Amino acid sequence: MPTAERIGKNEALFREVNQRIRELNEAFETSGAGELTDFVCECSLEGCREYVRLTLAEYEEVRTSAARFLVAPGHQWTPESEREVGRHERYWVVEKLGAAREVAEREADAP
């Protein structure tokens, strides 16, 4: 079973990819208000390569907390490390708990 440290680092990597997607969309104005953009699922499932479609505003709402992650519907992993805090038609939002939360917050603060 993957450790909380490894899970947190993997999820932080996917979150970094999504931050770059957001920045590119804003820089090139490729997504207008309300237009859907493909983001990478930030779940803990090894081998997940799903995309989740959100508006930039929806993604910004997910990112209001370093402990929150965007996942494809059904990709909540374990109740010991995360809890569901939002369920939408196209995506779910999970919040990390315990050691996984500590890693997520530390990785978000890293340069």
C-alpha positions in Angstrom: 0.0 0.0 0.0 1.4 3.4 -0.9 2.5 5.7 1.9 0.8 9.0 2.7 4.1 10.7 1.7 4.2 9.1 -1.7 0.5 9.7 -2.3 0.8 13.3 -1.3 3.7 13.9 -3.6 2.0 12.2 -6.6 -1.1 14.3 -6.1 0.9 17.4 -5.7 2.6 16.6 -9.1 -0.9 16.3 -10.8 -2.0 19.5 -9.1 1.2 21.3 -10.5 0.2 20.0 -14.0 -3.3 21.5 -13.5 -1.9 24.8 -12.3 0.1 25.0 -15.6 -3.0 24.2 -17.6 -4.8 27.0 -15.8 -2.0 29.4 -16.4 -1.7 28.6 -20.1 -5.4 29.0 -20.6 -5.3 32.4 -18.9 -2.2 33.5 -20.8 -3.5 32.5 -24.2 -7.1 33.3 -23.3 -8.1 29.9 -24.7 -11.0 29.4 -22.3 -13.7 32.1 -22.0 -15.9 32.5 -19.0 -17.9 29.4 -18.6 -16.0 27.3 -21.1 -14.8 23.9 -20.0 -11.1 23.0 -19.9 -9.6 19.5 -19.4 -7.7 19.1 -16.1 -5.9 16.0 -14.9 -7.6 13.9 -12.2 -5.6 14.5 -9.0 -6.6 11.2 -7.3 -4.5 8.7 -5.5 -5.2 5.8 -7.9 -2.1 4.5 -9.4 -2.2 4.6 -13.2 -5.2 7.0 -13.4 -5.0 9.1 -16.6 -8.5 10.5 -16.6 -9.3 14.1 -17.5 -12.0 16.1 -15.7 -13.7 19.1 -17.4 -14.1 22.3 -15.4 -14.4 26.0 -16.0 -11.4 28.0 -14.8 -13.7 29.5 -12.1 -14.6 26.0 -10.9 -10.9 25.0 -10.7 -10.1 28.1 -8.8 -12.8 27.2 -6.2 -11.3 23.8 -5.7 -7.8 25.4 -5.2 -8.9 27.6 -2.3 -7.4 25.0 0.0 -4.0 23.3 -0.4 -5.6 20.2 1.1 -8.3 19.9 -1.6 -8.0 18.0 -4.8 -10.0 17.6 -7.9 -10.9 14.0 -8.8 -13.0 12.2 -11.4 -16.3 11.0 -10.0 -15.8 7.8 -8.1 -12.1 8.4 -7.5 -12.2 9.0 -3.8 -9.6 6.7 -2.4 -9.7 5.9 1.3 -11.6 7.4 4.2 -8.5 7.3 6.4 -6.6 9.8 4.1 -9.4 11.9 2.5 -13.0 12.9 2.7 -15.4 14.0 0.0 -16.3 17.7 0.3 -18.0 18.3 -3.0 -19.8 16.3 -5.6 -20.6 17.8 -9.0 -21.8 16.2 -12.2 -18.4 16.4 -13.9 -16.0 16.2 -10.9 -15.7 15.6 -7.2 -13.6 17.4 -4.6 -11.8 15.6 -1.8 -9.9 17.0 1.2 -6.9 15.3 2.6 -6.8 14.3 6.3 -4.0 13.6 8.7 -0.5 12.8 7.3 -1.8 13.2 3.7 -3.0 16.7 4.5 0.3 17.6 6.1 2.1 16.5 2.9 -0.3 18.3 0.6 0.1 21.5 2.5 3.9 21.2 2.7 4.1 20.5 -1.0 1.9 23.5 -1.8 4.3 25.7 0.1 7.4 24.3 -1.5 9.1 26.5 -4.1 
